[in-house]
Amino acid sequence: MQGNETLPYLMALDPNTFAPIGEPIEWTLMGIATGREEEQLRTAIAGALRGAGYGPGDRVALLSRNS
């Protein structure tokens, strides 16, 4: 069993090799920590993620661009 964080990424590395069976067992919420005083940084991060169209399954696209 592979974690839902890396499964889409691994499946994209080797297309047509793996197939999910059924529904995910668990959903995990993720976050990015910043200092309390870093309001400008938080705003920049949120804007960048929204601008990238970040949503479910989009981690593969973000990982691909930044690897």
MOTATA-V755283 format. One record per residue. N is the residue number from 1. RES is the residue in one small letter. OMEGA is omega in degrees with one decimal (* if undefined). Layout:
# MOTATA-V755283
{{N/RES/OMEGA} {N/RES/OMEGA}}
This chain:
# MOTATA-V755283
{{1/m/-179.0} {2/q/179.9} {3/g/-178.0} {4/n/177.9} {5/e/-173.1} {6/t/-175.6} {7/l/178.8} {8/p/178.9} {9/y/-179.9} {10/l/178.8} {11/m/179.0} {12/a/179.0} {13/l/-176.1} {14/d/-175.0} {15/p/177.1} {16/n/177.7} {17/t/-176.9} {18/f/175.5} {19/a/176.4} {20/p/178.2} {21/i/177.7} {22/g/-178.7} {23/e/175.7} {24/p/-179.7} {25/i/-173.8} {26/e/172.7} {27/w/-179.3} {28/t/174.5} {29/l/-180.0} {30/m/177.8} {31/g/176.3} {32/i/-177.9} {33/a/173.5} {34/t/176.4} {35/g/-179.3} {36/r/-176.1} {37/e/-175.5} {38/e/-178.3} {39/e/179.5} {40/q/178.4} {41/l/178.6} {42/r/179.3} {43/t/179.5} {44/a/179.4} {45/i/-179.7} {46/a/179.5} {47/g/179.7} {48/a/179.8} {49/l/177.5} {50/r/-179.7} {51/g/178.6} {52/a/-178.7} {53/g/-176.2} {54/y/177.6} {55/g/-179.7} {56/p/178.6} {57/g/-177.4} {58/d/179.0} {59/r/179.2} {60/v/-179.9} {61/a/179.6} {62/l/179.5} {63/l/-178.3} {64/s/-178.4} {65/r/-172.9} {66/n/179.3} {67/s/*}}
